[in-house]
């Protein structure tokens, strides 16, 4: 069973109840014998069902290797105590507020989680690292998972790479850029063994239903209008979450300390193309008098909407041997079919968010 990250024994995942973190934990539970520690504050986009549902089907000795801690990374005392207690040899830092629209309306939440939270993790990790033996220091790694949005926007040509200058244009991307710089500073100033990854737009099962793809699926199924910002020409590079997880595991296993890797799906699509593809899949799956495409409605564009993202993943492909297994058509069909089978989950998540907003 121990086929993943065989050189490690205790892995800490921050934000493990989020979309990417949850998928990472599920992969590790199924394919490793690691002791897995999950820190999550259980915010509006967090959900424990994906992990707990898998744990319920596992043997007791497998369940015992997973531990969850409800902790907000903004609480330095709790973070420091926990890291000193569990003493991980590998950390995946995924905890972050990650919804651009919400960052526009509530930027302070993003400053707290993405900047202060990252500082607290780095501060605590450095204290742990300094207490380790030389052998354990040589093994220790902190993988900081970030976004391509820190690089700003592209025109009709060009791609982001590891050498792209930073030019964030939203409160979300600015807060993630700050966290990237903190991680880089802690590596160069204090010698903390870190690696940073910048990924393109993720999609797949278990994604928070306010995001573009699950939102469109749920709106369509309910016969509601599917909102399309502006004229729908904005372009994103879409990365299936399973491919992203595989890339992160390769980075943890093979990448050199201090490196940065850009991870993209090589699947550029306009937002209109994404929504129309979803509708075409639904048209084949659900009988309806007219195409679901009729539900797509243009709405006012959001402020500072970046035009295009595109990632050059050649470095991670050449150095670590990673390539995405899913093209967009394969990934989006798998995603739509998953949501059709899990409508209750999406409804419960949205009801939870509505309840939180009302309070």
FENKA-V196993 format. One record per residue. N is the residue number from 1. RES is the residue in one small letter. OMEGA is omega in degrees with one decimal (none if undefined). Layout:
n:res:omega
N:RES:OMEGA
N:RES:OMEGA
//
This chain:
n:res:omega
1:x:-174.7
2:x:-175.8
3:x:-176.1
4:x:174.2
5:x:-174.8
6:x:-178.5
7:x:-177.8
8:x:178.8
9:x:-175.0
10:x:-176.6
11:x:176.9
12:x:176.5
13:x:173.6
14:x:-177.4
15:x:-175.7
16:x:175.1
17:x:173.7
18:x:-174.7
19:x:-177.6
20:x:-179.8
21:x:178.9
22:x:177.4
23:x:176.8
24:x:-179.8
25:x:178.3
26:x:178.7
27:x:-179.4
28:x:178.5
29:x:-176.4
30:x:-169.4
31:x:179.3
32:x:173.2
33:x:-178.9
34:x:163.8
35:x:-172.4
36:x:179.9
37:x:-175.0
38:x:173.4
39:x:176.8
40:x:179.8
41:x:-178.1
42:x:175.2
43:x:-173.0
44:x:-176.3
45:x:-179.2
46:x:178.1
47:x:-178.5
48:x:-172.4
49:x:-176.6
50:x:-179.9
51:x:-177.5
52:x:177.8
53:x:177.4
54:x:-179.4
55:x:-178.0
56:x:-178.4
57:x:-175.2
58:x:178.4
59:x:-176.0
60:x:-178.3
61:x:175.1
62:x:179.4
63:x:-175.4
64:x:179.5
65:x:179.4
66:x:177.6
67:x:178.3
68:x:178.1
69:x:175.9
70:x:-177.0
71:x:173.4
72:x:-178.7
73:x:177.4
74:x:178.0
75:x:-174.2
76:x:-177.2
77:x:-179.4
78:x:179.5
79:x:-178.5
80:x:-179.6
81:x:-177.8
82:x:-178.9
83:x:177.2
84:x:-178.9
85:x:-175.6
86:x:174.9
87:x:179.6
88:x:172.5
89:x:176.9
90:x:178.6
91:x:168.0
92:x:-178.8
93:x:-179.0
94:x:-176.8
95:x:179.9
96:x:164.1
97:x:-166.8
98:x:-178.5
99:x:-174.3
100:x:-178.9
101:x:179.6
102:x:179.9
103:x:179.6
104:x:-176.7
105:x:-178.0
106:x:-174.3
107:x:-176.0
108:x:177.9
109:x:-178.0
110:x:175.3
111:x:-179.0
112:x:-173.6
113:x:-169.8
114:x:-179.5
115:x:-179.8
116:x:179.3
117:x:178.2
118:x:176.7
119:x:-178.4
120:x:177.8
121:x:179.1
122:x:179.3
123:x:-178.1
124:x:179.9
125:x:178.3
126:x:178.3
127:x:177.4
128:x:-176.9
129:x:-178.6
130:x:-179.6
131:x:-175.1
132:x:172.5
133:x:178.7
134:x:-179.1
135:x:-179.4
136:x:175.4
137:x:-180.0
138:x:-179.0
139:x:-171.6
140:x:174.6
141:x:170.1
142:x:179.0
143:x:179.3
144:x:-175.2
145:x:-176.2
146:x:-169.7
147:x:174.9
148:x:-177.7
149:x:177.9
150:x:-177.2
151:x:178.2
152:x:-175.4
153:x:177.4
154:x:169.8
155:x:-175.6
156:x:178.4
157:x:177.3
158:x:178.3
159:x:171.9
160:x:175.0
161:x:179.4
162:x:-179.1
163:x:-178.4
164:x:176.4
165:x:178.2
166:x:177.8
167:x:-176.4
168:x:-173.5
169:x:175.5
170:x:175.7
171:x:177.9
172:x:-176.2
173:x:177.3
174:x:179.6
175:x:177.1
176:x:176.5
177:x:178.2
178:x:179.4
179:x:176.1
180:x:-178.0
181:x:176.7
182:x:179.5
183:x:179.3
184:x:-179.8
185:x:-179.7
186:x:175.0
187:x:-173.8
188:x:-177.6
189:x:-172.3
190:x:179.2
191:x:177.9
192:x:-176.6
193:x:-176.6
194:x:171.9
195:x:179.8
196:x:173.5
197:x:175.9
198:x:-174.5
199:x:174.0
200:x:-175.1
201:x:177.7
202:x:172.4
203:x:179.6
204:x:-179.7
205:x:175.4
206:x:178.7
207:x:-179.3
208:x:-170.3
209:x:174.9
210:x:-179.5
211:x:-170.1
212:x:-172.4
213:x:177.5
214:x:176.7
215:x:-179.9
216:x:-179.7
217:x:-178.0
218:x:177.0
219:x:-178.0
220:x:-178.1
221:x:179.7
222:x:178.8
223:x:-179.4
224:x:177.1
225:x:178.3
226:x:-175.1
227:x:177.7
228:x:-177.5
229:x:174.6
230:x:179.4
231:x:176.3
232:x:-175.3
233:x:179.2
234:x:-172.6
235:x:174.3
236:x:175.0
237:x:-170.5
238:x:-175.7
239:x:178.4
240:x:-169.9
241:x:178.3
242:x:177.6
243:x:178.2
244:x:179.4
245:x:178.6
246:x:179.1
247:x:-179.7
248:x:179.2
249:x:175.4
250:x:178.1
251:x:-179.7
252:x:-175.3
253:x:-165.9
254:x:-172.2
255:x:176.9
256:x:178.8
257:x:177.5
258:x:-178.6
259:x:172.8
260:x:178.1
261:x:172.2
262:x:-174.8
263:x:179.9
264:x:-176.8
265:x:-177.1
266:x:-177.8
267:x:178.8
268:x:178.3
269:x:170.0
270:x:178.1
271:x:177.8
272:x:178.1
273:x:179.0
274:x:-177.6
275:x:180.0
276:x:177.0
277:x:176.8
278:x:-178.9
279:x:178.5
280:x:177.8
281:x:178.8
282:x:178.2
283:x:179.6
284:x:-173.5
285:x:-174.6
286:x:178.4
287:x:-177.9
288:x:-175.8
289:x:176.9
290:x:-179.0
291:x:175.2
292:x:179.1
293:x:179.6
294:x:-178.2
295:x:-179.4
296:x:-177.8
297:x:177.0
298:x:176.5
299:x:-179.2
300:x:-179.5
301:x:178.9
302:x:-179.3
303:x:174.6
304:x:-176.4
305:x:179.9
306:x:-174.5
307:x:-171.9
308:x:169.7
309:x:174.8
310:x:-175.6
311:x:170.6
312:x:-176.6
313:x:-172.6
314:x:-178.3
315:x:-179.5
316:x:176.9
317:x:-176.6
318:x:-175.8
319:x:-173.7
320:x:177.1
321:x:179.6
322:x:168.3
323:x:178.5
324:x:179.0
325:x:-174.4
326:x:165.4
327:x:-173.3
328:x:-177.9
329:x:178.1
330:x:-177.2
331:x:-176.9
332:x:176.7
333:x:177.3
334:x:-179.1
335:x:-179.2
336:x:-179.7
337:x:177.8
338:x:-179.4
339:x:177.2
340:x:179.4
341:x:-174.2
342:x:-178.2
343:x:-178.9
344:x:179.1
345:x:-179.6
346:x:-178.9
347:x:-179.5
348:x:178.5
349:x:-179.1
350:x:176.8
351:x:178.1
352:x:179.7
353:x:179.1
354:x:178.8
355:x:179.2
356:x:-179.0
357:x:-179.5
358:x:178.7
359:x:none
//
